[in-house]
């Protein structure tokens, strides 16, 4: 399948009647031959639904990687998970001025505003596509379309509904060109597209990170294990825009999709309180890694030992908490370096602490105790394509 792929490049030079150089961004198009893959060679590995039962995402599996549709022009739009896939947090409400905002001129950012902006970003990604978004140097999915959901420059929508990208050559603005990266960027764009996209029945599919379950105190949802360019970074406190960034899953329990059946065990009130915000319509567990509860129990141990107000609890609780502290100190190692026997003992203490308070604060301990040891799922070798 041959596609016309837009990409951005940098050009620097000196303009007429000026002595100092400046730089501009150009847009060019490369013709790329994308590998055609038979549908039978790229089976469906996972189909997810949102909390209302609507289609959320379909993953196919090919050559050790997961793949999703590159765009959604004729399908359900991308959502919050895909905004994070691009390296940006979704929006949340902000009712009070932040450190960088003027108290007098501040206007509250309501939840409906956040929902509208998240929907706009999803619509923009659906129209433009993941591949073109990445290669044209777009800085935010929230600025891809206008309020009427029409693509913004350099993208435009033709009469037949197709979305194209306008070519822009800044060379005419210079009397002397000092640097032009068009050939370098063209080669990078071709390499990235051929390494990270395939065509199935004329539809472009993009390589995606592994889908995971993310569980927090308020919601249990799904997200990708990373972005197209690495890890999703949290905003530092007080940074611009941090107040409106929905980072609620940043500290979540991250579990393999094969752990779905264990959610009611680890989170007893999940279904009753409607905390589960997605559903698995279909899953082929052979394409997923063996569930690993080790990081989850380690997370719980660290949370328990850093808990404040322990001395305000009952005497038996304090005694049991001190047993956990002594267990850690006696080991002489960091928690992450301890063996399974240590984690077994720590998990038992954590479950007793939970039982004393009648809470479920340590789901990682529950999953560790209930872990299945004799699973034989193959571990996929997931190659990473070139990224820049």
KOLLO-884465 format. One record per residue (C-alpha): chain; y, x, z. Coordinates in Angstrom, 3 decimals. Each point is the difference from the previous one (the first is absolute). Layout:
N
<atom 'A', <Y, X, Z>>,
...
//
This chain:
388
<atom 'A', <0.000, 0.000, 0.000>>,
<atom 'A', <3.331, 1.481, -1.080>>,
<atom 'A', <3.091, -0.924, 2.016>>,
<atom 'A', <3.672, 0.888, -0.214>>,
<atom 'A', <0.869, 1.496, 3.366>>,
<atom 'A', <3.628, 0.421, 1.104>>,
<atom 'A', <0.868, 2.931, 2.247>>,
<atom 'A', <3.164, 1.478, 1.458>>,
<atom 'A', <1.229, 3.567, -0.365>>,
<atom 'A', <2.987, 2.079, 1.062>>,
<atom 'A', <2.620, 1.582, -2.209>>,
<atom 'A', <2.875, 2.186, 1.148>>,
<atom 'A', <2.905, 1.438, -1.906>>,
<atom 'A', <3.759, 0.211, -0.401>>,
<atom 'A', <1.982, -2.971, -1.266>>,
<atom 'A', <2.988, 0.260, -2.346>>,
<atom 'A', <3.243, 1.167, 1.684>>,
<atom 'A', <-1.929, 1.039, 3.121>>,
<atom 'A', <-1.109, 3.382, 1.274>>,
<atom 'A', <-2.533, -0.909, 2.701>>,
<atom 'A', <-3.474, -1.338, -0.901>>,
<atom 'A', <-1.427, -3.315, 1.149>>,
<atom 'A', <-3.339, -1.745, -0.423>>,
<atom 'A', <-1.139, -3.339, -1.370>>,
<atom 'A', <-3.290, -1.876, -0.168>>,
<atom 'A', <-1.452, -0.910, -3.370>>,
<atom 'A', <-2.800, -2.361, -1.005>>,
<atom 'A', <-2.470, 0.765, -2.783>>,
<atom 'A', <-3.318, -1.500, -1.123>>,
<atom 'A', <-3.347, 1.719, -0.527>>,
<atom 'A', <-3.002, -1.423, -1.812>>,
<atom 'A', <-3.035, 0.392, 2.236>>,
<atom 'A', <-3.657, -0.604, -0.747>>,
<atom 'A', <-1.455, -1.708, 3.091>>,
<atom 'A', <-3.758, 0.121, 0.460>>,
<atom 'A', <-1.796, -3.285, -0.708>>,
<atom 'A', <-2.702, -0.769, 2.574>>,
<atom 'A', <-2.668, -2.707, -0.442>>,
<atom 'A', <0.249, -2.698, 2.643>>,
<atom 'A', <-3.612, 0.572, 1.064>>,
<atom 'A', <0.831, 3.626, 0.849>>,
<atom 'A', <2.852, -1.079, 2.266>>,
<atom 'A', <-1.442, -2.747, 2.256>>,
<atom 'A', <1.986, -2.079, 2.464>>,
<atom 'A', <-0.232, 1.599, 3.445>>,
<atom 'A', <2.261, -2.282, 2.031>>,
<atom 'A', <1.918, -3.237, -0.421>>,
<atom 'A', <2.571, -0.895, 2.660>>,
<atom 'A', <1.784, -3.272, 0.739>>,
<atom 'A', <3.196, -0.484, 1.964>>,
<atom 'A', <0.177, -2.070, 3.185>>,
<atom 'A', <0.540, -3.175, -2.043>>,
<atom 'A', <-3.064, 0.610, -2.179>>,
<atom 'A', <1.937, 1.174, -3.050>>,
<atom 'A', <-0.945, 3.061, -2.038>>,
<atom 'A', <1.313, 3.228, 1.549>>,
<atom 'A', <-1.749, 2.850, -1.810>>,
<atom 'A', <-3.102, 0.937, -1.962>>,
<atom 'A', <-1.374, 3.530, 0.154>>,
<atom 'A', <-2.330, 1.509, -2.548>>,
<atom 'A', <-1.910, 3.229, 0.525>>,
<atom 'A', <-0.393, 2.765, -2.565>>,
<atom 'A', <-0.791, 3.701, 0.313>>,
<atom 'A', <0.375, 0.014, 3.779>>,
<atom 'A', <3.395, -1.729, 0.070>>,
<atom 'A', <1.383, -3.489, 0.513>>,
<atom 'A', <2.124, -1.561, -2.755>>,
<atom 'A', <2.396, -2.960, -0.086>>,
<atom 'A', <1.875, -1.697, -2.822>>,
<atom 'A', <3.071, 2.005, -0.936>>,
<atom 'A', <2.194, -3.088, -0.382>>,
<atom 'A', <-0.109, -3.731, 0.670>>,
<atom 'A', <2.040, -1.568, -2.802>>,
<atom 'A', <-2.450, -2.911, -0.372>>,
<atom 'A', <-1.527, 0.039, 3.463>>,
<atom 'A', <0.933, -0.354, 3.662>>,
<atom 'A', <2.872, 2.360, 0.816>>,
<atom 'A', <-0.404, 3.149, 2.045>>,
<atom 'A', <0.678, -0.311, 3.728>>,
<atom 'A', <0.972, 1.979, 3.080>>,
<atom 'A', <-3.003, 2.320, -0.245>>,
<atom 'A', <1.099, 1.069, -3.473>>,
<atom 'A', <3.528, 0.694, 1.224>>,
<atom 'A', <-1.575, 2.406, 2.492>>,
<atom 'A', <-2.150, 1.410, -2.797>>,
<atom 'A', <3.268, 1.098, -1.623>>,
<atom 'A', <1.024, 1.817, 3.186>>,
<atom 'A', <2.404, -2.629, 1.388>>,
<atom 'A', <-0.350, -2.243, 3.031>>,
<atom 'A', <0.438, -3.753, -0.552>>,
<atom 'A', <3.055, -1.686, 1.483>>,
<atom 'A', <0.234, -1.799, 3.326>>,
<atom 'A', <2.807, -1.965, 1.617>>,
<atom 'A', <2.916, 1.741, 1.722>>,
<atom 'A', <2.196, -2.200, 2.171>>,
<atom 'A', <2.212, 2.657, 1.586>>,
<atom 'A', <2.007, 2.899, -1.410>>,
<atom 'A', <-1.653, 3.408, -0.045>>,
<atom 'A', <1.407, 3.401, 0.803>>,
<atom 'A', <1.351, 0.511, -3.526>>,
<atom 'A', <1.521, -3.472, -0.347>>,
<atom 'A', <3.377, -1.419, 0.969>>,
<atom 'A', <-0.341, -2.551, 2.803>>,
<atom 'A', <2.944, -2.045, -1.300>>,
<atom 'A', <-1.112, -0.301, -3.621>>,
<atom 'A', <-3.748, -0.214, 0.636>>,
<atom 'A', <-1.807, -3.038, -1.397>>,
<atom 'A', <-3.354, -0.939, 1.450>>,
<atom 'A', <-2.965, 0.654, -2.282>>,
<atom 'A', <-2.263, -2.994, 0.531>>,
<atom 'A', <-3.739, -0.219, -0.575>>,
<atom 'A', <0.600, -2.084, -3.120>>,
<atom 'A', <2.135, 2.861, -1.339>>,
<atom 'A', <-2.810, 2.465, 0.657>>,
<atom 'A', <-2.562, -2.314, -1.630>>,
<atom 'A', <2.244, -0.374, -3.049>>,
<atom 'A', <0.460, 3.754, -0.380>>,
<atom 'A', <-3.713, 0.689, 0.427>>,
<atom 'A', <-0.788, -2.646, -2.603>>,
<atom 'A', <2.579, 1.521, -2.347>>,
<atom 'A', <-1.544, 3.460, 0.394>>,
<atom 'A', <-3.461, -1.405, -0.689>>,
<atom 'A', <1.268, -1.784, -3.085>>,
<atom 'A', <1.685, 3.156, -1.259>>,
<atom 'A', <-3.139, 2.075, 0.392>>,
<atom 'A', <-2.027, -2.737, -1.679>>,
<atom 'A', <2.260, 0.061, -3.066>>,
<atom 'A', <0.578, 3.748, -0.281>>,
<atom 'A', <-3.429, 1.198, 1.101>>,
<atom 'A', <-0.993, 2.787, 2.356>>,
<atom 'A', <-0.243, 2.675, -2.705>>,
<atom 'A', <3.421, -0.585, -1.530>>,
<atom 'A', <1.587, -0.334, 3.438>>,
<atom 'A', <-1.291, 3.408, 1.043>>,
<atom 'A', <0.776, 1.875, -3.219>>,
<atom 'A', <3.504, -1.327, -0.606>>,
<atom 'A', <1.313, 1.388, 3.282>>,
<atom 'A', <0.697, -3.337, 1.671>>,
<atom 'A', <1.076, 0.474, 3.610>>,
<atom 'A', <-0.670, -3.472, 1.410>>,
<atom 'A', <-2.051, -3.037, -1.051>>,
<atom 'A', <2.715, -2.221, 1.506>>,
<atom 'A', <2.391, 0.785, -2.870>>,
<atom 'A', <-2.292, -0.565, -2.981>>,
<atom 'A', <1.106, -3.581, -0.722>>,
<atom 'A', <3.079, -2.118, 0.666>>,
<atom 'A', <0.252, -3.281, 1.899>>,
<atom 'A', <-1.365, -1.883, -3.013>>,
<atom 'A', <-2.920, 2.444, -0.117>>,
<atom 'A', <1.142, 1.531, -3.259>>,
<atom 'A', <-0.671, 3.737, -0.352>>,
<atom 'A', <2.909, 2.350, 0.562>>,
<atom 'A', <0.808, 3.040, -2.091>>,
<atom 'A', <-1.692, 1.990, -1.351>>,
<atom 'A', <-2.530, -2.855, -0.253>>,
<atom 'A', <0.596, -3.171, -1.974>>,
<atom 'A', <-2.029, -3.083, -0.904>>,
<atom 'A', <-0.458, -0.923, -3.647>>,
<atom 'A', <-0.053, -3.545, -1.385>>,
<atom 'A', <-3.801, -0.035, 0.096>>,
<atom 'A', <0.039, 0.814, 3.733>>,
<atom 'A', <-1.128, 3.607, -0.293>>,
<atom 'A', <1.857, 2.591, 2.055>>,
<atom 'A', <1.152, 3.208, -1.702>>,
<atom 'A', <2.027, 3.020, 1.012>>,
<atom 'A', <3.172, 1.098, -1.818>>,
<atom 'A', <0.130, 3.579, -1.248>>,
<atom 'A', <3.030, 2.013, 1.072>>,
<atom 'A', <0.831, 3.483, -1.317>>,
<atom 'A', <2.915, 1.555, 1.929>>,
<atom 'A', <0.339, 2.977, -2.351>>,
<atom 'A', <2.970, -1.583, -1.827>>,
<atom 'A', <2.080, 0.211, 3.189>>,
<atom 'A', <-0.140, 3.823, 0.094>>,
<atom 'A', <1.671, 2.701, -2.066>>,
<atom 'A', <-2.489, 2.515, 1.423>>,
<atom 'A', <-3.488, -0.792, 1.296>>,
<atom 'A', <-1.249, 2.418, 2.646>>,
<atom 'A', <-3.319, -1.655, 0.897>>,
<atom 'A', <-2.166, -2.797, -1.405>>,
<atom 'A', <-3.286, -0.900, 1.724>>,
<atom 'A', <-1.124, -2.614, -2.550>>,
<atom 'A', <-2.994, 1.979, -1.290>>,
<atom 'A', <-1.139, 0.963, 3.497>>,
<atom 'A', <0.287, -3.568, 1.274>>,
<atom 'A', <-1.728, -1.387, -3.088>>,
<atom 'A', <-3.005, 2.228, 0.633>>,
<atom 'A', <-0.077, -0.990, 3.687>>,
<atom 'A', <0.221, -3.693, -0.871>>,
<atom 'A', <-2.883, 0.252, -2.469>>,
<atom 'A', <-2.160, 1.907, 2.486>>,
<atom 'A', <0.730, -2.435, 2.806>>,
<atom 'A', <-0.682, -3.079, -2.145>>,
<atom 'A', <-3.278, 1.336, -1.359>>,
<atom 'A', <-1.194, 1.078, 3.457>>,
<atom 'A', <1.045, -3.131, 1.882>>,
<atom 'A', <-0.355, -2.932, -2.413>>,
<atom 'A', <-2.828, -1.527, -2.001>>,
<atom 'A', <-0.206, -2.973, -2.358>>,
<atom 'A', <-2.494, -2.844, 0.462>>,
<atom 'A', <-0.016, -2.606, -2.777>>,
<atom 'A', <3.556, 0.938, -0.949>>,
<atom 'A', <1.318, -0.231, 3.584>>,
<atom 'A', <1.390, 3.080, 1.734>>,
<atom 'A', <-1.418, 0.859, 3.441>>,
<atom 'A', <1.531, 2.576, 2.352>>,
<atom 'A', <-1.834, 2.234, 2.465>>,
<atom 'A', <0.670, -1.154, 3.578>>,
<atom 'A', <-0.615, 1.357, 3.514>>,
<atom 'A', <-2.832, -1.493, 2.023>>,
<atom 'A', <0.679, -3.502, 1.387>>,
<atom 'A', <-0.290, -0.159, 3.776>>,
<atom 'A', <0.256, -2.524, 2.833>>,
<atom 'A', <3.078, 0.445, 2.184>>,
<atom 'A', <-0.045, -1.713, 3.402>>,
<atom 'A', <3.012, -0.278, 2.307>>,
<atom 'A', <0.759, -2.061, 3.084>>,
<atom 'A', <1.496, -2.745, -2.180>>,
<atom 'A', <-1.926, 0.017, -3.252>>,
<atom 'A', <-3.123, 1.244, -1.741>>,
<atom 'A', <0.657, 0.647, -3.663>>,
<atom 'A', <-0.891, 2.393, -2.787>>,
<atom 'A', <1.893, 2.868, -1.583>>,
<atom 'A', <-0.589, 3.124, -2.032>>,
<atom 'A', <-0.988, 3.252, 1.658>>,
<atom 'A', <3.095, 1.765, -1.268>>,
<atom 'A', <2.418, -0.283, -2.914>>,
<atom 'A', <-0.017, 1.228, -3.582>>,
<atom 'A', <1.771, 3.139, 1.218>>,
<atom 'A', <-1.545, 0.703, 3.413>>,
<atom 'A', <0.511, -1.477, 3.446>>,
<atom 'A', <2.478, -2.754, 0.798>>,
<atom 'A', <2.630, 1.491, 2.292>>,
<atom 'A', <1.712, -1.834, 2.820>>,
<atom 'A', <3.778, -0.035, 0.145>>,
<atom 'A', <1.378, 2.074, 2.838>>,
<atom 'A', <1.786, -1.950, 2.704>>,
<atom 'A', <3.547, -0.873, -0.990>>,
<atom 'A', <-0.434, 0.985, -3.657>>,
<atom 'A', <1.667, -2.160, -2.609>>,
<atom 'A', <-2.019, -3.133, -0.756>>,
<atom 'A', <-2.525, 0.601, 2.780>>,
<atom 'A', <0.904, -3.253, 1.765>>,
<atom 'A', <-1.140, -2.025, -3.028>>,
<atom 'A', <-3.167, 1.975, -0.704>>,
<atom 'A', <-3.161, -1.860, 1.000>>,
<atom 'A', <-2.051, 2.864, 1.435>>,
<atom 'A', <-2.192, -2.298, 2.098>>,
<atom 'A', <-3.292, 1.435, -1.308>>,
<atom 'A', <0.992, 3.639, 0.510>>,
<atom 'A', <-1.855, 0.193, 3.319>>,
<atom 'A', <-2.845, -2.336, -0.934>>,
<atom 'A', <-3.726, 0.437, 0.489>>,
<atom 'A', <-1.147, 1.070, -3.452>>,
<atom 'A', <-3.522, -1.063, -0.884>>,
<atom 'A', <-2.279, 0.103, -2.977>>,
<atom 'A', <-0.425, -3.271, -1.886>>,
<atom 'A', <-3.649, 0.045, 1.023>>,
<atom 'A', <1.208, -0.589, 3.545>>,
<atom 'A', <1.199, -3.539, -0.813>>,
<atom 'A', <-2.913, -1.706, 1.754>>,
<atom 'A', <0.828, 1.863, 3.210>>,
<atom 'A', <3.541, -1.368, 0.255>>,
<atom 'A', <-0.966, -2.960, 2.252>>,
<atom 'A', <-1.847, 2.415, 2.315>>,
<atom 'A', <2.875, 2.456, 0.302>>,
<atom 'A', <2.730, -2.662, -0.041>>,
<atom 'A', <-1.445, -3.130, 1.656>>,
<atom 'A', <3.187, -2.035, -0.403>>,
<atom 'A', <0.549, 0.989, -3.643>>,
<atom 'A', <-1.222, -3.237, -1.542>>,
<atom 'A', <1.208, -2.293, 2.779>>,
<atom 'A', <3.543, 1.350, -0.143>>,
<atom 'A', <-0.054, 0.256, -3.808>>,
<atom 'A', <0.622, 3.723, 0.043>>,
<atom 'A', <-2.131, 0.664, -3.086>>,
<atom 'A', <2.372, -0.051, -2.973>>,
<atom 'A', <-2.491, 0.596, -2.803>>,
<atom 'A', <-3.520, -0.845, -1.080>>,
<atom 'A', <-2.714, 1.888, -1.833>>,
<atom 'A', <-1.236, -2.159, -2.844>>,
<atom 'A', <-2.423, 2.631, -1.324>>,
<atom 'A', <-0.967, 3.500, 1.084>>,
<atom 'A', <-2.553, 2.520, -1.196>>,
<atom 'A', <-0.440, 2.268, 3.066>>,
<atom 'A', <-1.709, 2.730, -2.035>>,
<atom 'A', <3.426, 1.067, -1.298>>,
<atom 'A', <1.489, 0.500, 3.453>>,
<atom 'A', <-0.362, 2.813, 2.459>>,
<atom 'A', <-2.105, -0.327, 3.123>>,
<atom 'A', <2.027, -1.650, 2.784>>,
<atom 'A', <1.448, 2.599, 2.356>>,
<atom 'A', <1.048, -1.250, 3.422>>,
<atom 'A', <0.724, 3.471, 1.354>>,
<atom 'A', <3.751, 0.004, -0.812>>,
<atom 'A', <0.296, -3.464, 1.542>>,
<atom 'A', <-1.540, 0.894, 3.365>>,
<atom 'A', <2.118, 3.178, 0.110>>,
<atom 'A', <3.071, -2.146, -0.596>>,
<atom 'A', <-0.983, -2.219, 2.945>>,
<atom 'A', <-0.640, 2.934, 2.341>>,
<atom 'A', <3.431, 1.422, -0.718>>,
<atom 'A', <1.594, -3.413, 0.487>>,
<atom 'A', <-1.747, -0.509, 3.335>>,
<atom 'A', <0.896, 3.412, 1.398>>,
<atom 'A', <3.658, -0.408, -0.990>>,
<atom 'A', <0.273, -3.474, 1.531>>,
<atom 'A', <2.886, -0.467, 2.429>>,
<atom 'A', <-0.125, -2.097, 3.165>>,
<atom 'A', <-3.631, 0.793, 0.795>>,
<atom 'A', <0.731, 0.296, 3.726>>,
<atom 'A', <1.254, -3.596, 0.004>>,
<atom 'A', <-3.501, -1.263, -0.798>>,
<atom 'A', <-2.782, -0.734, 2.477>>,
<atom 'A', <-1.739, 2.815, 1.875>>,
<atom 'A', <-3.298, -0.334, -1.967>>,
<atom 'A', <1.966, 0.211, -3.254>>,
<atom 'A', <1.852, 3.145, 1.113>>,
<atom 'A', <-3.299, 1.538, 1.123>>,
<atom 'A', <-1.622, -0.690, -3.371>>,
<atom 'A', <3.052, 1.322, -1.883>>,
<atom 'A', <-0.163, 3.220, 2.031>>,
<atom 'A', <-3.649, 0.338, -1.039>>,
<atom 'A', <1.138, -0.041, -3.629>>,
<atom 'A', <2.664, 2.612, 0.734>>,
<atom 'A', <-2.492, 2.232, 1.826>>,
<atom 'A', <-2.522, -0.387, -2.837>>,
<atom 'A', <2.563, 1.272, -2.487>>,
<atom 'A', <1.148, 2.886, 2.174>>,
<atom 'A', <-3.575, 1.061, 0.806>>,
<atom 'A', <-0.856, 0.295, -3.674>>,
<atom 'A', <2.405, 2.870, -0.526>>,
<atom 'A', <0.549, -1.063, -3.609>>,
<atom 'A', <2.384, -2.203, -1.901>>,
<atom 'A', <-1.202, -3.589, -0.303>>,
<atom 'A', <-0.407, 0.318, -3.769>>,
<atom 'A', <-2.345, 2.982, 0.502>>,
<atom 'A', <-2.360, -1.727, 2.460>>,
<atom 'A', <-3.594, -0.955, -0.871>>,
<atom 'A', <-1.508, -3.475, -0.225>>,
<atom 'A', <-1.309, 0.070, 3.576>>,
<atom 'A', <3.532, 0.455, 1.288>>,
<atom 'A', <1.257, -2.877, -2.170>>,
<atom 'A', <-2.870, -2.206, 1.225>>,
<atom 'A', <1.016, 0.588, 3.612>>,
<atom 'A', <3.680, -0.524, -0.757>>,
<atom 'A', <-0.728, -3.225, -1.889>>,
<atom 'A', <-1.933, -1.400, 2.960>>,
<atom 'A', <2.955, 0.688, 2.297>>,
<atom 'A', <2.459, -1.555, -2.441>>,
<atom 'A', <-2.075, -3.169, -0.231>>,
<atom 'A', <-0.113, -0.225, 3.799>>,
<atom 'A', <3.780, 0.416, 0.162>>,
<atom 'A', <0.387, -2.816, -2.506>>,
<atom 'A', <-2.377, -2.233, 1.942>>,
<atom 'A', <1.980, 0.510, 3.224>>,
<atom 'A', <3.201, -1.226, -1.637>>,
<atom 'A', <-1.677, -2.652, -2.143>>,
<atom 'A', <1.528, 1.496, -3.116>>,
<atom 'A', <-1.122, 1.509, -3.280>>,
<atom 'A', <2.231, 3.036, -0.157>>,
<atom 'A', <-2.579, 2.447, -1.311>>,
<atom 'A', <-1.722, -1.372, -3.125>>,
<atom 'A', <-0.823, 3.539, -1.088>>,
<atom 'A', <-2.279, 0.326, 3.017>>,
<atom 'A', <-1.741, -3.242, -0.963>>,
<atom 'A', <-0.553, 1.228, -3.545>>,
<atom 'A', <-1.272, 3.334, 1.269>>,
<atom 'A', <-2.551, -1.669, 2.275>>,
<atom 'A', <-1.068, -2.388, -2.787>>,
<atom 'A', <-0.052, 2.651, -2.725>>,
<atom 'A', <-2.954, 0.133, -2.362>>,
<atom 'A', <-1.467, 3.480, -0.196>>,
<atom 'A', <-2.662, -0.392, -2.685>>,
<atom 'A', <2.142, -1.158, -2.908>>,
<atom 'A', <-0.799, 1.707, -3.286>>,
<atom 'A', <3.028, -0.843, -2.121>>,
<atom 'A', <0.729, 2.752, -2.521>>,
<atom 'A', <3.231, 1.857, 0.575>>,
<atom 'A', <2.037, -0.221, -3.217>>,
<atom 'A', <1.601, 3.127, -1.389>>,
<atom 'A', <3.493, -1.241, -0.760>>,
<atom 'A', <1.851, 2.436, -2.261>>,
<atom 'A', <3.765, 0.003, 0.169>>,
<atom 'A', <1.894, 0.047, -3.270>>,
<atom 'A', <3.104, 2.112, -0.501>>,
<atom 'A', <3.057, -1.266, 1.821>>,
<atom 'A', <3.558, 1.227, -0.093>>,
//
